[in-house]
Amino acid sequence: MKISTKHFGEIEIDESKIMTFTQGLLGFEDVKSYALLQLDQEIPLTYMQAVEEQDLNFIILDPFQFFKDYNVELSNEIQKELDIKEPSEVAIWSLVSIQDNLENATCNLIAPIVMNIRTKQGKQIILHNSSYTTKHTFIPKKVEVEGG
C-alpha cells in the first residue's frame, strides 16, 4: 500500500504495520489509522504516520528504554477494549515533542499510547493520579568540563 507523507513523500508501507485507533489520539480524534515507520534501527525513535493525512505524523519512543521505572497499569476496561489477552501483545509508546533541537526533546509519559500488536488496535490513555507529565526529557544533558 502506498501512502503520502510530509517528510518522505510517497512511500510503500506494509499494511500489517497499520494501527487503528477507534477513538483517534487526543486532539486528533478524527484520524483513526497510523502506520509505524522505523526508519533507522539504530535510532530509538519511530514515526507514526497518519494514513489518511499526509501532513499528520508523530515521533514516538519506547519509554521503557529511557525510564526504567516507568509504570503503566492497564485497567480491565482498556484490556477488554483492545482485546489484550497476553502481556506480550502490548506495546507502550510515548509521544515525543521536539521544539528547537533534539537535545531538548521531551516525551509525554502521562498519556501513553497503548497498542495491541496482535489485533493492531491502539488507544491513547491518561494515567490519572500519577507524577508523570507531558514533558520528560529523555536525552541526557552534556556535561561540560572546565578547561576541556
Disulfide bonds with the S-S distance in Angstrom:
none
